[in-house]
Amino acid sequence: MGSIGELPQPPAEETRFVETMTDQELAETVSRVFYRIFLEYWKLSNKLACPPKLKLPTGLTNLGNTCYLNATLQCLRVMPELQESLNKYN
């Protein structure tokens, strides 16, 4: 943030906009971004186990303005920790 009277420093690297890039620069940038995304996905996929298949039909009936509530319930339904806790509850 700096202190009073200190001017902010310009960024170390000049900001590049897609509109001003050449085709070669754009291709290199896109390939770097997709490579990073692929690596992150690969790391996550190796850590996560496949979620169990649901034995219930998908979706709930919308009762007017309940779509957000329905979406939240569907997200909670597939959480293994919540399923286990609810199964243990008497």
N, C-alpha and C positions, 0 to 999 in steps of 0.2 A: 504494500500500500504506500509506503514512503512516509515522509514526515512533512510537517508544514514548511512550505517554501521549496520543497524538492519537486522538480518536474518529473513526470513519468518518463521512463526510457522507452524508445521505440522498440518494437519487437525485434528479436534477433534474426528472424527470417521474414522476408517480405510476404505479405498476404497475397495469395494467388486466387483468382476467381475463375470459375469454369469458363466463363465467357471469353476470357483473355488467353486461355491456354491453347497451345497448338494441339493438333490431333495426337501427336506423339506424347506430349506431356500429359494429356488427358488419359490416354491409354495406360501410361505408367502409373498415374495416380490411382486410377480405378483398380488396376491389378494389385497394387499395394494394399488398398483398402479391403478388397475381397480376400486377399491372402490373410490379413489380420483377422477378419471376421471368421474365416475358415479355421484358423488356428484356435481361436477362442471357442468356437463351436466344438471342435475336436476335443479340447481339454474338458469342456463341460460334459460332452457325451460320454467320455470315459469315466467320469465321476458319478454320473446319474444312472440309476437302474431304470429299466423301462417300467412305466406305471402299469399296474394291473388293468386288464380289460374290464370295463363295467358290464354288469349283467342286467342293467336297467336301460330302458329306452332313453334316448337323449332328448333334452328339451322339456320345458314346462309350458303350460298354457298361460298366455299373457292375459291378465285380467284388467286391461286398460293401461295403467301406467306402472305395471309391476315388472317390466323387462329388466331393470337394473337389479332388483331384488332376485329375480330368477337367475340372472347371470352370476351373481354373487353366490347363491346357493349351489349352482352347478360347479363353480370353482372350488368351493369348500368340500363338495362331495368327493372329489378325486384326490383329496389330501390323505395319504395313508395314515399319518399320525392322528388325524381327526377320526378317521374310520375306526382305528383301533380303540381310541378312547370311547367312542360311542358304543362300540360292541361290548366293552367291559362294563359300561354303565348299566345298573339294574333299574 
